[in-house]
Every structure is written in structure tokens, then in C-alpha cells.
Amino acid sequence: MRVTHVITRLIVGGAQENTIASVLGLRQKPGVEVGLISGPTTGSEGSMESKFVGASEILSIVPELVRPVHPLKDFLALRKLEKIFRRQKPGIVHTHSGKAGVIGRLAARRAGVPIIIHTIHGPSFGAFQNGLSNFIFTAAERRAARVTDHFIVVADAMTTQYLAAGIGRPRQYTKVFSGFALEPFLAANNDPALRAKLGLQPDDFVVGTIARLVKLKGHDDLFTVAPELVRRCPQIKFLLVGDGEYRTRFEKLARSLKLERHFIFAGLVPPGEVPALVGIMDALVHLSLREGLPRALPQALAAAKPVVAYDCDGAREVCLENETGFLLRPGDLEGLKNRLLQLANDAALREKFGRHGQDFVRQNFSVEGMVDGIYNLYQKLAAERGLSFSLPRQTGRGPA
């Protein structure tokens, strides 16, 4: 059976890492031929298209599939995807992200694709944006849901939110945790040389973040509590992994607070370098106000690092209160200060949370487990429709 995944762009991000790992993993399974269609990757968030260098048989780019709303390009992307699907005749189209999720599903239905699946990596509507935007995105999701056979969610919170918005029915949802390569994180260590390279002392208490430096990721709250944290714990340092449009503002803010020595901006790093940076952290904090299930949390736990997170979307499904870390009400600055200080002053507690977190992640976040979950769902849906799990006769490929 031919399976075609569709995503808006391949920037450096959790949804993209999930999609790439799924596509590459599924290609090793019997009875399926898996490809990926993406729009062009632009912007400051980096690109993961290099994962497919020399593998044009896997990845096709549709230039008209762009992230911003663009009526003409959106119409052209819809028609081009429909043309591809009609020619390639996939048994399953599996979409990811907002724009590709809507256009890809509508094109698949117009082309008569038997099974249409959409993965919800994060909410496209909610309190993080204004009423008009919520109306538009909710309406688009409801329209696309009418041609969707099944949803995969990375957290139960997504099922709850989408059902509450009148999108789909409970039996259409399956949770599959977003797996990642565990071994580099399990093997991560507190490398003295890397600490020294970043200007960190052996006895510094390093609080890390892994998130783009943009709105809604919660860095402002960290800067708000930083002066008091530094006053009460002078050896605390903040290691910010990620880049974005707010970086210059945050660098200026650190200087204005006279805390430039306490904030280290690692910038955008390749995914392969993230485990080493997590290894030199003593705790990870994640204060995002919009997330499906933040990969930074299980990644930190895989490296046996305790986490502190706002109770947003799927965070509570990984940040287990008093087991793997501390879960806070969004905006609870006093709680944020107190919990970070508690971790700074209690190495035994950090070790306990880290050990429990590592066990939890081993059981739930392997790439193999994620791929098996998706593959089993494909088989189940195909069987329900009486479709054969074998490859069709070759008909050609590519976006032309």
C-alpha cells in the first residue's frame, strides 16, 4: 500500500522530527511504500530537508504549499496535491500541521483516497490567539474533519480540546506518543569541557530551555523571576537552546537586568547536538502556552533531568507532579521561583525525579514504539475497509 505524508514545511521542530522519523521508520515495514510531500522550508527556524539529500524518491516539494494564508497559492497547492494523489493512487494520505493538514486532506478526498489520517501535533485554536483567528481556524478544522477518517494525537489533551470544539468523534482518535531517538539522551552526561566552552562553572546550577525564542514560549516569565532567583541562588545560570525573532530583545533584557553573565544563548543547534546540551543541564523548564506535547520534556527526562512545566495542553502527561518534576499553573511566577530553588537545593530530589522520568520515557517514547503504533493503525483501518496491505503496480511518482 502506498502511503503519502504531507507537511507544510520541514523546519527544525518537534512536529517535523516526528514526521521524518515516522516516514523513515514506516519505510522499513512490510507492505507499505512511504513518501513525503512538503512545502518549501523558509524562515529563521532552520531546515531538516537535509535528511533527504540524495533521496528524492522519498521527499517531494510543492512550492505553492506555504504557511501563510495565500488564496491563490492555497488553491494551486490544492489542485497540485489532488493531481499527485490521482496519479500516485495512495491508499493512505497522512497529513501533519495546520495548512498542509487542511489542504492535504481536502485534496485527498477530491482525489478519492480511501483512507485519510491527520496527526494533531498541537492545537490550531485556543486562548493563545484572538477570537477571529479562533473562528477561522476552528471552522477550517471542522471542514477538514468531515473528510478525515482518523486522527492521531500526541497527547490526550488534544483529543479533549478537539472534541470539545465539535471536531470528530471519540472513536476517531488514537494517541501515539511522539517518539524520538532515546539513546543519545540516555547517554548524555555532564561534560565539563562543554560547560567550560559555554562559560559555565562546575558548581553552576544550570536551568535549561529548549524552545524557539518567540511569543507564547514563556521566556518572558523566566526573565521576570530571574533577578530574584539569582539573588537567592548566585550560581544559577540559564541556558537557552533555540533561536527566533525575540532573541535580540531577550539579549537586551538580560543586559538591562545586569544578568548577561547568567544567560547563555546557545542559538539554533542541529537536533543531533541537543542531547549534549541537555546533558549539562541540571533541570529543564518549559513555560509554553501552546503545545501539543512538548518534546523537550521527554528529552530532558530521557537524560534523567527533572522538569518544571506549565500545565498547558499535554505537558501534564509527561511532567508528572512530584514524580518527574513540578507542574505549575500558567503564570504562577511564585511557584516557578520556589520550585526551581527547591531543585537547586536538593540534589537527591533531582536524582529521584530524573530516575523516574527516565524509566517513564523508556517505556513510552521510543521511535520504534511510535512507528509500530502508526503502522498498526494503518493495518486496522485498511482491514476495516477491506483494503489489501500490499504494494500496487508502479505508476510513477513525483510532484510533476
Order of alpha helices (4+ residues) and beta strands (2+ residues): beta-alpha-beta-beta-alpha-beta-alpha-beta-alpha-beta-alpha-beta-alpha-alpha-beta-alpha-beta-alpha-beta-alpha-beta-alpha-beta-beta-alpha-alpha-alpha
